[in-house]
Amino acid sequence: MESKAAVWQPHLYNDKHAFVYHYGESLIDLLAPQPGERVLDLGCGSGQLTAQLAERGCEVVGIDSSADMIADAQAKFPHLRFLVADAANFQLAPKFDAIFSNAVLHWVTDYQNAIRCLWENLRPGGRIVVEFGGKGNVQTIVDQLRKSLAARGYAQQAALQQWYFPSIGEYTPLLEQQGFRVTLAQHYDRPTELADEEKGIQDWLSMFGIGFFRGVSPEDQEAIKAEVQEAVKPLCFQNGKWYADYKRLRIQAVKA
């Protein structure tokens, strides 16, 4: 995961938010990695997908901006190589045959430099397969969060731009300007079931929305989370389960 706004908690991430990497398993099939290929897992988190890439016979490297997540990954998979690195500012050698990234690039608000790094770290003919939050991702939850923060006088927090959720029409031209040939671009709805049946939205905010609560009193934090959950219940609570209104952008491109 990549974000200066987030503080990652590996145990909470792996316990209640394992859906992040479980959904990424189908992305590996799209990548179709071949034995012997050198593959970068960009924003590897705790390394579960990195390990799956290695099981396919790849020479794999995982990078993440969170030292805690990298330490957790290295402890889980000591035979693999993991590095702390910024997705918008890294250079590794030799260059990669493929770069894989799941649920990461929406955390990288310096998206133009991230695209440059994708390009510079690929060999000619190399490919990227990435999936991340697209336009409208978690909009129901975040719109209400902003309203609840503003109503309590937290205007600065309410205005935070923690994520980058582009449309296809916004993101693919940036890749093409860098020199990539985009071979697949999909934007799709993916309502995502949350693990905590009682406090699903509150739990999600505690994990992924932490940046919005910097400078907010502990009492107000809990009140705001509860208020958001109650307000979005008509849309986000279905058949006894909480769901986050995810919208994903999936991209495949080749370094021409």
C-alpha positions, 0 to 999 in steps of 0.5 A: 500500500502506498500513502503518506495519509495512511498508517498500515496495521498488518494484523488488522489488514490481514484479519478483517480486510483480506478481501483486498488480496483475495480479489487480486488473485484473478488479476494474476490470471490476467497477467498470465506470468510465465516461469522465469519472468522477472515481475514486480509486485508494486504495493505488495502489502503483506506479500500474499500475492507476491508469493502466488507470483513466485509459485508460478515460477517468476523471479519476483520482487515486492515493494511497499511504502509501509515498513510495517507491511514489508516487515510482515511480508518478509516474516511470512515469506522469508525466501522472497525479496521485499523492499520499502519503496515509494511507488512514485519514486523508485528505480530497480535493476535489472528492469522487469518483464511485468509490473503487477499492482492490486488495490494500490495506485489509488493511494498514490496521488503523485500519479504522473510520477508513478506512471513514469516509474512504471515505464522506467522500470519495465524492459521494452515490450514489458507489460503492466497489469494494474487494478485500483479504485476508479471514478466513484469508488466508495463515493457513498461512504466518503460523501457522508464522511465529509458531511459528518466531519464538516457538520462538527467543524472539521473543515480541513479534514472534510476537504482531504483528498486522500485518494486518486480515483480516475476514470478510464478517459482520464487515466489511459491518456496519461499512460499513452502520453508516457508511451504505453499501448493500452490493451485493456481498460475496464471500469466496473462496480464491485460491491465488496462485503465487509468482514465485521457484520456489526460495524462493517462501515465503522471498521472500514473507516478505521482501516482505510479512512484514518487520514480523515480523522487526524486532529479529530478528538477520539470522541468525535471520531467514534461518533462520526463513524457511527453516524456515517454507518447509520446514514449509508445503511440503506445503500450499504447494508444488504441481506444482513451484510455490510458492503462498501461501494467499490468501483474498480479500474483495471488496466493492461498496457505494454511498453511499446 
